Amino acid sequence: MASKPRVMIIGGGLAGLSAAVACLDAGARVTLLEARTCLGGATWSTHRRGLWIDNGQHVFLRCFDRYRAFLHRLGVEDRVHLQRRLSMPVLAPGGPTSWLRRNGLPTPLHLAGSLLRFAHLPPAQRIRAALTARKLGQLRLDDPKLDERSFGSWLAEQGQSPLAVERFWDLLIRPTLNLSATEGSLALATRVFQTGLLESNEAGDVGYATVPLQRLHGDPALCLLESGGARVELRSRVSRISTAGNGFVVGLRKGQIEADAVILATPHPEAAGLLPA
């Protein structure tokens, strides 16, 4: 009988943790290496003077089905709250409060009322934004040309004013792409809108953690992996990855570890320096 494959996971963020759990469930011998003192990657927490301070992903949407499945596998679904129906206030300094709320109608009508009452844009621009959103829903995600231009240039072609971009489109794009509409890819922006707002009327319902992120991701993942027989090494910074026969050798500051397969789940700048030639 063939022995279980040795899989090395480098990086203990959400990508590394989900990969480690999947490999463990598939029967592999898993070793996870993380350079920091805790798991969770960008979703880490620190405790200072009686307060928990979080960094990283603070909200998710109902359409994040793989993330929600990961939480289910960790057994922490009771540590998040998911709205029964999208309801989000939009504030402006010294200005009115508008609400993005969905009704029970099918897409794209589920948000039409909120958009037409969106007080941060003049009435004519609200209508134009609604028409633009409908065009956005008709773009084909498999069209490679979408990734060759910015979302901002496409919005300008649709007659969207800088005011509309700042007060409406950036409101939805900046938190998801971590870029403004001017900088973001049209392909990625299209996916955000089609998946999060237009695919189904409930896709954009907002969820959030009710506990520190460390208790939602890193700590329960560590418990699950170790109880399943995985080896988790913290404070283990990888210096290189090299090939060795049909496998790999992962170099550390002190020694090296052999593996049949390696999953590299570090940020891009680090990954580029670790990959073998």
Disulfide bonds with the S-S distance in Angstrom:
none
